[in-house]
């Protein structure tokens, strides 16, 4: 079985990871009670490899969301808006996301010494882009955000949280 996770270190500590599984149904049935000790959402997606492919989808979505949140916060700052007030309002509407709820405050403070590192995200996005080429999928936003993360690495931010895309815009 393959069973990649989402939720980071805090998700693991709190036992609330999302676990994307691929493998034989019988093997999954045996593993699920163990996985339930540290996962709040556990789902078999398909045969072996489906979990890892689902993790790729997760990382593709996160990359776009974090870039959009970074641009929104940057725009709000440049427009002279109170970014906390803006987030308070838009997080309750269609723009709301886990990234917005859990990362906006540290982004506004310019704090990036936590969470999922840029180096790790670049590794994951590289895997996604390689698989996209193999299956003939087009991922232009993912490729662009990967290059933005390369910019963050050039700023010596490889160990910063992925939300550090805002720092790239504010430089």
N, CA, C and O of each residue as an XYZ file, in Angstrom:
684
protein
N       0.834     -1.196      0.000
C       0.000      0.000      0.000
C       0.865      1.241      0.000
O       1.986      1.244      0.510
N       0.328      2.280     -0.576
C       0.943      3.593     -0.407
C      -0.077      4.442      0.341
O      -1.280      4.336      0.103
N       0.410      5.283      1.245
C      -0.496      6.060      2.094
C       0.134      7.397      2.469
O       0.435      7.623      3.641
N       0.341      8.297      1.490
C       0.862      9.614      1.818
C      -0.151     10.406      2.644
O      -1.344     10.100      2.666
N       0.360     11.427      3.316
C      -0.480     12.196      4.229
C      -0.472     13.673      3.877
O       0.397     14.153      3.149
N      -1.454     14.379      4.407
C      -1.510     15.835      4.359
C      -1.915     16.308      5.744
O      -2.731     15.682      6.421
N      -1.339     17.405      6.143
C      -1.680     17.969      7.449
C      -0.466     18.390      8.245
O      -0.597     19.047      9.278
N       0.706     18.024      7.779
C       1.944     18.492      8.382
C       2.217     17.947      9.768
O       1.539     17.051     10.269
N       3.243     18.531     10.361
C       3.686     18.096     11.685
C       2.582     18.261     12.724
O       2.375     17.369     13.546
N       1.873     19.385     12.701
C       0.802     19.597     13.681
C      -0.319     18.588     13.496
O      -0.895     18.107     14.472
N      -0.629     18.269     12.254
C      -1.649     17.253     11.991
C      -1.257     15.904     12.551
O      -2.094     15.170     13.076
N       0.040     15.575     12.435
C       0.526     14.306     12.980
C       0.461     14.318     14.505
O       0.013     13.351     15.122
N       0.907     15.408     15.103
C       0.898     15.526     16.568
C      -0.519     15.417     17.108
O      -0.757     14.762     18.123
N      -1.455     16.058     16.426
C      -2.844     16.089     16.890
C      -3.685     14.922     16.388
O      -4.862     14.818     16.735
N      -3.098     14.041     15.574
C      -3.823     12.877     15.078
C      -4.919     13.208     14.098
O      -5.941     12.522     14.054
N      -4.721     14.272     13.292
C      -5.768     14.711     12.368
C      -5.271     14.794     10.920
O      -5.716     15.644     10.149
N      -4.353     13.909     10.567
C      -3.873     13.895      9.192
C      -4.943     13.406      8.227
O      -5.863     12.686      8.615
N      -4.813     13.793      6.998
C      -5.596     13.226      5.917
C      -4.694     12.194      5.247
O      -3.556     12.500      4.890
N      -5.199     10.971      5.076
C      -4.383      9.884      4.543
C      -5.024      9.364      3.259
O      -6.168      8.910      3.250
N      -4.252      9.447      2.178
C      -4.709      9.062      0.847
C      -4.097      7.709      0.520
O      -2.880      7.611      0.364
N      -4.891      6.686      0.413
C      -4.360      5.319      0.299
C      -4.561      4.720     -1.085
O      -5.565      4.948     -1.760
N      -3.570      3.955     -1.466
C      -3.652      3.150     -2.672
C      -3.221      1.737     -2.328
O      -2.237      1.537     -1.615
N      -3.949      0.766     -2.830
C      -3.579     -0.621     -2.565
C      -4.770     -1.544     -2.630
O      -5.897     -1.126     -2.893
N      -4.502     -2.782     -2.388
C      -5.522     -3.826     -2.381
C      -6.565     -3.545     -1.288
O      -6.213     -3.118     -0.188
N      -7.834     -3.784     -1.590
C      -8.919     -3.516     -0.640
C      -8.738     -4.293      0.668
O      -8.966     -3.737      1.742
N      -8.339     -5.546      0.599
C      -8.143     -6.339      1.819
C      -7.004     -5.787      2.665
O      -7.118     -5.723      3.889
N      -5.910     -5.388      2.028
C      -4.788     -4.786      2.758
C      -5.224     -3.471      3.405
O      -4.865     -3.178      4.546
N      -5.998     -2.692      2.666
C      -6.496     -1.424      3.205
C      -7.372     -1.676      4.438
O      -7.242     -0.979      5.444
N      -8.246     -2.653      4.362
C      -9.131     -2.976      5.490
C      -8.318     -3.330      6.743
O      -8.711     -2.989      7.858
N      -7.201     -4.005      6.554
C      -6.341     -4.349      7.694
C      -5.596     -3.113      8.235
O      -5.392     -2.983      9.442
N      -5.201     -2.228      7.344
C      -4.418     -1.057      7.744
C      -5.271      0.069      8.319
O      -4.795      0.836      9.155
N      -6.504      0.175      7.890
C      -7.343      1.318      8.274
C      -7.450      1.519      9.783
O      -7.346      2.665     10.222
N      -7.650      0.487     10.612
C      -7.736      0.724     12.059
C      -6.453      1.320     12.650
O      -6.514      2.099     13.601
N      -5.318      0.964     12.103
C      -4.049      1.541     12.560
C      -3.952      2.996     12.116
O      -3.577      3.866     12.903
N      -4.287      3.258     10.864
C      -4.231      4.616     10.327
C      -5.175      5.547     11.071
O      -4.910      6.745     11.175
N      -6.267      5.014     11.584
C      -7.258      5.828     12.297
C      -6.693      6.457     13.571
O      -7.274      7.403     14.103
N      -5.575      5.946     14.059
C      -4.970      6.515     15.262
C      -4.349      7.886     15.006
O      -4.176      8.673     15.937
N      -4.018      8.170     13.767
C      -3.402      9.472     13.493
C      -4.040     10.198     12.303
O      -3.557     11.253     11.891
N      -5.092      9.652     11.765
C      -5.778     10.300     10.649
C      -7.228     10.575     10.957
O      -7.908      9.753     11.571
N      -7.702     11.724     10.534
C      -9.132     12.025     10.695
C      -9.901     11.709      9.424
O     -11.103     11.446      9.464
N      -9.194     11.736      8.280
C      -9.801     11.364      7.006
C      -8.874     10.349      6.368
O      -7.724     10.653      6.050
N      -9.378      9.153      6.185
C      -8.605      8.066      5.603
C      -9.458      7.480      4.494
O     -10.607      7.103      4.720
N      -8.898      7.404      3.300
C      -9.691      6.889      2.188
C      -8.802      6.133      1.211
O      -7.724      6.586      0.828
N      -9.296      4.973      0.830
C      -8.653      4.214     -0.245
C      -9.165      4.792     -1.552
O     -10.372      4.838     -1.794
N      -8.235      5.233     -2.394
C      -8.608      5.863     -3.652
C      -8.645      4.848     -4.787
O      -9.446      4.968     -5.715
N      -7.777      3.854     -4.705
C      -7.697      2.848     -5.763
C      -6.531      1.919     -5.504
O      -6.114      1.742     -4.359
N      -6.011      1.333     -6.543
C      -4.914      0.376     -6.425
C      -3.613      1.078     -6.035
O      -3.554      2.307     -5.979
N      -2.585      0.298     -5.771
C      -1.294      0.836     -5.355
C      -0.842      1.932     -6.319
O      -0.856      1.755     -7.537
N      -0.447      3.048     -5.754
C      -0.042      4.219     -6.531
C      -1.089      5.313     -6.517
O      -0.763      6.485     -6.706
N      -2.347      4.947     -6.296
C      -3.429      5.936     -6.300
C      -3.302      6.926     -5.139
O      -3.684      8.089     -5.267
N      -2.772      6.468     -4.022
C      -2.562      7.373     -2.895
C      -1.547      8.449     -3.242
O      -1.775      9.631     -2.989
N      -0.427      8.038     -3.822
C       0.615      8.990     -4.200
C       0.122      9.951     -5.281
O       0.445     11.139     -5.249
N      -0.646      9.450     -6.223
C      -1.184     10.323     -7.267
C      -2.160     11.324     -6.671
O      -2.200     12.477     -7.100
N      -2.945     10.903     -5.689
C      -3.857     11.821     -5.004
C      -3.070     12.877     -4.237
O      -3.480     14.037     -4.193
N      -1.955     12.496     -3.636
C      -1.081     13.461     -2.956
C      -0.579     14.497     -3.953
O      -0.448     15.673     -3.612
N      -0.298     14.070     -5.186
C       0.114     15.029     -6.212
C      -0.990     16.052     -6.459
O      -0.720     17.249     -6.563
N      -2.228     15.582     -6.554
C      -3.357     16.497     -6.741
C      -3.423     17.485     -5.579
O      -3.641     18.679     -5.782
N      -3.234     16.983     -4.366
C      -3.233     17.826     -3.172
C      -2.182     18.929     -3.280
O      -2.476     20.096     -3.021
N      -0.961     18.564     -3.663
C       0.126     19.537     -3.734
C      -0.105     20.556     -4.856
O       0.225     21.733     -4.703
N      -0.666     20.111     -5.971
C      -1.006     21.023     -7.061
C      -2.001     22.067     -6.572
O      -1.840     23.257     -6.841
N      -3.027     21.625     -5.855
C      -4.050     22.543     -5.340
C      -3.472     23.504     -4.308
O      -3.766     24.699     -4.335
N      -2.656     22.988     -3.405
C      -2.057     23.846     -2.380
C      -1.202     24.931     -3.026
O      -1.285     26.095     -2.636
N      -0.385     24.564     -4.005
C       0.498     25.539     -4.648
C      -0.306     26.715     -5.200
O       0.055     27.874     -4.992
N      -1.385     26.415     -5.897
C      -2.226     27.481     -6.444
C      -2.902     28.307     -5.362
O      -2.996     29.529     -5.473
N      -3.374     27.637     -4.313
C      -4.044     28.359     -3.225
C      -3.098     29.301     -2.494
O      -3.460     30.441     -2.202
N      -1.893     28.834     -2.197
C      -0.940     29.667     -1.467
C      -0.514     30.863     -2.315
O      -0.368     31.972     -1.801
N      -0.316     30.639     -3.605
C       0.040     31.766     -4.475
C      -1.095     32.777     -4.515
O      -0.848     33.979     -4.421
N      -2.328     32.318     -4.652
C      -3.474     33.225     -4.690
C      -3.608     33.993     -3.371
O      -3.865     35.197     -3.381
N      -3.438     33.311     -2.248
C      -3.510     33.976     -0.945
C      -2.396     35.014     -0.830
O      -2.629     36.119     -0.339
N      -1.206     34.674     -1.272
C      -0.086     35.620     -1.235
C      -0.395     36.865     -2.063
O      -0.174     37.991     -1.618
N      -0.904     36.650     -3.259
C      -1.237     37.783     -4.116
C      -2.354     38.629     -3.516
O      -2.315     39.857     -3.586
N      -3.353     37.967     -2.924
C      -4.439     38.713     -2.297
C      -3.949     39.569     -1.137
O      -4.322     40.737     -1.027
N      -3.116     38.998     -0.271
C      -2.569     39.763      0.861
C      -1.668     40.896      0.379
O      -1.696     41.992      0.938
N      -0.879     40.639     -0.643
C      -0.008     41.665     -1.214
C      -0.859     42.807     -1.790
O      -0.578     43.982     -1.553
N      -1.888     42.448     -2.541
C      -2.780     43.453     -3.129
C      -3.457     44.280     -2.045
O      -3.524     45.505     -2.144
N      -3.959     43.613     -1.015
C      -4.620     44.331      0.085
C      -3.669     45.326      0.735
O      -4.053     46.460      1.019
N      -2.432     44.907      0.971
C      -1.427     45.794      1.567
C      -1.172     46.994      0.666
O      -1.159     48.135      1.128
N      -0.968     46.732     -0.627
C      -0.686     47.815     -1.568
C      -1.872     48.771     -1.699
O      -1.692     49.959     -1.966
N      -3.078     48.247     -1.510
C      -4.293     49.071     -1.605
C      -4.594     49.812     -0.303
O      -5.547     50.588     -0.238
N      -3.787     49.577      0.730
C      -3.981     50.271      1.995
C      -5.081     49.683      2.863
O      -5.603     50.365      3.744
N      -5.440     48.425      2.626
C      -6.494     47.788      3.409
C      -5.917     47.126      4.652
O      -4.745     46.752      4.679
N      -6.739     46.986      5.667
C      -6.382     46.225      6.870
C      -6.490     44.749      6.495
O      -7.588     44.219      6.325
N      -5.352     44.101      6.369
C      -5.349     42.721      5.871
C      -6.083     41.765      6.799
O      -6.750     40.844      6.328
N      -5.975     41.962      8.093
C      -6.721     41.101      9.033
C      -8.221     41.250      8.816
O      -8.946     40.255      8.812
N      -8.691     42.470      8.638
C     -10.119     42.704      8.411
C     -10.563     42.075      7.090
O     -11.644     41.493      7.005
N      -9.728     42.197      6.072
C     -10.051     41.602      4.777
C     -10.189     40.094      4.923
O     -11.159     39.511      4.440
N      -9.232     39.462      5.582
C      -9.279     38.006      5.760
C     -10.491     37.602      6.584
O     -11.143     36.603      6.283
N     -10.794     38.369      7.614
C     -11.961     38.051      8.443
C     -13.228     37.954      7.595
O     -14.075     37.090      7.823
N     -13.346     38.838      6.630
C     -14.537     38.857      5.785
C     -14.473     37.766      4.707
O     -15.398     36.964      4.578
N     -13.394     37.739      3.944
C     -13.381     36.836      2.789
C     -13.215     35.374      3.175
O     -13.561     34.485      2.397
N     -12.686     35.113      4.372
C     -12.520     33.711      4.792
C     -13.858     33.029      5.053
O     -13.930     31.802      5.112
N     -14.907     33.814      5.207
C     -16.238     33.242      5.436
C     -17.024     33.069      4.146
O     -18.173     32.628      4.164
N     -16.401     33.418      3.030
C     -17.057     33.280      1.731
C     -16.350     32.256      0.868
O     -15.642     31.382      1.367
N     -16.550     32.373     -0.414
C     -16.023     31.403     -1.375
C     -14.503     31.343     -1.409
O     -13.947     30.332     -1.839
N     -13.822     32.380     -0.975
C     -12.348     32.396     -0.992
C     -11.740     31.639      0.183
O     -10.536     31.382      0.191
N     -12.546     31.280      1.168
C     -12.023     30.626      2.365
C     -11.329     29.309      2.074
O     -11.729     28.563      1.180
N     -10.263     29.026      2.857
C      -9.514     27.779      2.692
C      -8.734     27.472      3.964
O      -8.591     28.329      4.836
N      -8.232     26.251      4.062
C      -7.372     25.882      5.183
C      -6.155     26.790      5.211
O      -5.752     27.257      6.276
N      -5.570     27.042      4.053
C      -4.388     27.905      3.984
C      -4.701     29.291      4.528
O      -3.909     29.854      5.283
N      -5.837     29.840      4.153
C      -6.225     31.159      4.632
C      -6.422     31.143      6.146
O      -5.912     32.016      6.849
N      -7.147     30.169      6.640
C      -7.429     30.093      8.073
C      -6.167     29.890      8.906
O      -6.027     30.467      9.985
N      -5.252     29.067      8.401
C      -4.106     28.650      9.202
C      -2.805     29.362      8.903
O      -1.853     29.216      9.669
N      -2.716     30.118      7.835
C      -1.451     30.745      7.473
C      -1.496     32.261      7.340
O      -0.443     32.899      7.333
N      -2.685     32.861      7.233
C      -2.715     34.301      6.967
C      -2.012     35.124      8.052
O      -1.295     36.072      7.734
N      -2.207     34.778      9.315
C      -1.637     35.599     10.401
C      -0.115     35.587     10.358
O       0.515     36.635     10.499
N       0.480     34.418     10.165
C       1.945     34.358     10.109
C       2.459     35.009      8.822
O       3.545     35.588      8.813
N       1.697     34.918      7.757
C       2.099     35.582      6.520
C       2.134     37.093      6.717
O       3.088     37.755      6.307
N       1.102     37.633      7.339
C       1.038     39.068      7.575
C       2.203     39.519      8.455
O       2.746     40.606      8.259
N       2.587     38.686      9.423
C       3.709     39.013     10.310
C       5.066     38.746      9.666
O       6.098     39.140     10.210
N       5.075     38.083      8.516
C       6.334     37.741      7.862
C       7.084     36.628      8.570
O       8.314     36.582      8.540
N       6.336     35.721      9.214
C       6.925     34.602      9.943
C       6.773     33.321      9.114
O       5.663     32.899      8.790
N       7.911     32.720      8.784
C       7.875     31.550      7.909
C       8.689     30.374      8.435
O       8.961     29.433      7.690
N       9.081     30.412      9.707
C       9.906     29.343     10.290
C       9.032     28.248     10.895
O       9.178     27.915     12.071
N       8.134     27.693     10.105
C       7.216     26.641     10.555
C       6.657     25.936      9.321
O       6.900     26.372      8.196
N       5.941     24.893      9.514
C       5.168     24.271      8.444
C       5.987     23.553      7.396
O       7.155     23.229      7.611
N       5.370     23.313      6.279
C       5.914     22.517      5.176
C       6.910     23.367      4.391
O       6.545     24.415      3.857
N       8.144     22.930      4.321
C       9.231     23.714      3.745
C       9.138     23.833      2.226
O       8.659     22.932      1.538
N       9.607     24.961      1.734
C       9.676     25.231      0.299
C      10.476     24.141     -0.417
O      10.076     23.695     -1.492
N      11.594     23.708      0.157
C      12.389     22.645     -0.474
C      11.550     21.386     -0.691
O      11.660     20.735     -1.730
N      10.722     21.048      0.279
C       9.886     19.850      0.170
C       8.802     20.043     -0.886
O       8.480     19.127     -1.642
N       8.246     21.252     -0.922
C       7.204     21.530     -1.917
C       7.792     21.481     -3.324
O       7.151     20.974     -4.244
N       9.004     22.001     -3.497
C       9.629     21.930     -4.820
C       9.865     20.486     -5.233
O       9.676     20.130     -6.396
N      10.280     19.651     -4.278
C      10.451     18.221     -4.574
C       9.117     17.644     -5.037
O       9.051     16.960     -6.059
N       8.054     17.921     -4.281
C       6.730     17.389     -4.627
C       6.231     17.924     -5.965
O       5.693     17.171     -6.776
N       6.409     19.215     -6.195
C       5.947     19.771     -7.468
C       6.756     19.216     -8.632
O       6.221     19.042     -9.727
N       8.026     18.938     -8.414
C       8.830     18.292     -9.447
C       8.264     16.929     -9.814
O       8.197     16.570    -10.990
N       7.859     16.175     -8.803
C       7.228     14.870     -9.036
C       5.926     15.059     -9.820
O       5.649     14.321    -10.766
N       5.138     16.047     -9.420
C       3.870     16.319    -10.118
C       4.107     16.681    -11.580
O       3.428     16.171    -12.470
N       5.071     17.561    -11.821
C       5.329     18.012    -13.192
C       5.889     16.884    -14.056
O       5.578     16.790    -15.243
N       6.709     16.037    -13.459
C       7.228     14.876    -14.188
C       6.092     13.920    -14.555
O       6.025     13.428    -15.681
N       5.210     13.666    -13.601
C       4.065     12.784    -13.871
C       3.125     13.415    -14.898
O       2.564     12.718    -15.744
N       2.959     14.724    -14.823
C       2.104     15.416    -15.791
C       2.640     15.234    -17.208
O       1.872     14.999    -18.142
N       3.950     15.342    -17.364
C       4.545     15.106    -18.691
C       4.282     13.667    -19.136
O       3.956     13.416    -20.296
N       4.426     12.730    -18.203
C       4.242     11.312    -18.536
C       2.818     11.011    -18.990
O       2.615     10.232    -19.922
N       1.825     11.628    -18.333
C       0.422     11.337    -18.659
C      -0.192     12.365    -19.598
O      -1.388     12.317    -19.883
N       0.633     13.300    -20.082
C       0.204     14.343    -21.015
C      -0.856     15.260    -20.404
O      -1.844     15.611    -21.049
N      -0.624     15.641    -19.132
C      -1.488     16.625    -18.462
C      -0.792     17.987    -18.507
O       0.435     18.059    -18.451
N      -1.546     19.028    -18.603
C      -1.013     20.383    -18.680
C      -1.212     21.080    -17.338
O      -2.337     21.208    -16.855
N      -0.098     21.532    -16.736
C      -0.150     22.174    -15.417
C       0.580     23.523    -15.443
O       1.604     23.671    -14.777
N       0.081     24.499    -16.191
C       0.816     25.761    -16.312
C       0.914     26.541    -15.004
O       1.960     27.131    -14.737
N      -0.110     26.567    -14.196
C      -0.049     27.303    -12.927
C       0.920     26.621    -11.973
O       1.699     27.289    -11.293
N       0.877     25.300    -11.919
C       1.797     24.553    -11.056
C       3.239     24.816    -11.457
O       4.088     25.030    -10.593
N       3.529     24.804    -12.746
C       4.891     25.073    -13.226
C       5.322     26.490    -12.862
O       6.471     26.717    -12.483
N       4.405     27.435    -12.976
C       4.719     28.821    -12.635
C       5.004     28.967    -11.140
O       5.986     29.598    -10.751
N       4.150     28.386    -10.310
C       4.349     28.482     -8.862
C       5.636     27.762     -8.452
O       6.324     28.210     -7.534
N       5.963     26.671     -9.109
C       7.230     25.993     -8.844
C       8.395     26.960     -9.074
O       9.349     26.973     -8.296
N       8.323     27.754    -10.117
C       9.382     28.733    -10.378
C       9.392     29.837     -9.323
O      10.453     30.349     -8.966
N       8.216     30.200     -8.827
C       8.163     31.187     -7.738
C       8.844     30.628     -6.492
O       9.555     31.348     -5.791
N       8.622     29.336     -6.220
C       9.310     28.707     -5.092
C      10.822     28.667     -5.330
O      11.598     28.775     -4.381
N      11.246     28.514     -6.580
C      12.676     28.574     -6.888
C      13.221     29.959     -6.526
O      14.342     30.077     -6.032
N      12.429     31.001     -6.770
C      12.824     32.357     -6.371
C      12.996     32.450     -4.858
O      13.946     33.065     -4.373
N      12.076     31.838     -4.112
C      12.167     31.839     -2.646
C      13.444     31.121     -2.212
O      14.129     31.577     -1.297
N      13.766     30.016     -2.854
C      15.011     29.311     -2.529
C      16.220     30.215     -2.769
O      17.168     30.190     -1.984
N      16.203     31.007     -3.833
C      17.296     31.941     -4.111
C      17.405     33.016     -3.035
O      18.470     33.602     -2.842
N      16.298     33.274     -2.331
C      16.288     34.227     -1.212
C      16.732     33.548      0.082
O      16.594     34.109      1.168
N      17.270     32.330     -0.049
C      17.686     31.498      1.080
C      16.501     31.075      1.945
O      16.611     30.949      3.164
N      15.365     30.861      1.280
C      14.154     30.470      1.978
C      13.735     29.032      1.770
O      12.552     28.719      1.899
N      14.653     28.156      1.456
C      14.306     26.763      1.209
C      13.668     26.065      2.387
O      12.873     25.145      2.199
N      13.997     26.482      3.607
C      13.421     25.858      4.803
C      12.220     26.644      5.328
O      11.605     26.243      6.316
N      11.883     27.756      4.678
C      10.701     28.513      5.081
C       9.439     27.739      4.722
O       9.456     26.865      3.856
N       8.362     28.069      5.390
C       7.050     27.510      5.083
C       6.639     27.905      3.665
O       7.063     28.942      3.155
N       5.819     27.078      3.039
C       5.369     27.352      1.675
C       4.617     28.676      1.550
O       4.541     29.240      0.458
N       4.068     29.174      2.641
C       3.362     30.452      2.604
C       4.302     31.630      2.375
O       3.849     32.766      2.235
N       5.598     31.369      2.334
C       6.587     32.428      2.112
C       6.537     33.003      0.701
O       7.320     33.895      0.376
N       5.649     32.519     -0.127
C       5.466     33.134     -1.450
C       5.144     34.617     -1.307
O       5.474     35.406     -2.194
N       4.512     35.006     -0.218
C       4.222     36.417      0.016
C       5.519     37.220      0.150
O       5.606     38.341     -0.351
N       6.509     36.663      0.810
C       7.794     37.351      0.981
C       8.418     37.648     -0.390
O       9.050     38.688     -0.578
N       8.238     36.748     -1.323
C       8.732     36.962     -2.683
C       8.082     38.181     -3.313
O       8.750     38.955     -3.997
N       6.790     38.358     -3.091
C       6.066     39.510     -3.656
C       6.431     40.812     -2.940
O       6.460     41.878     -3.555
N       6.705     40.720     -1.657
C       6.970     41.921     -0.862
C       8.411     42.397     -0.936
O       8.736     43.467     -0.422
N       9.296     41.601     -1.583
C      10.720     42.007     -1.604
C      10.946     43.238     -2.436
O      12.079     43.704     -2.554
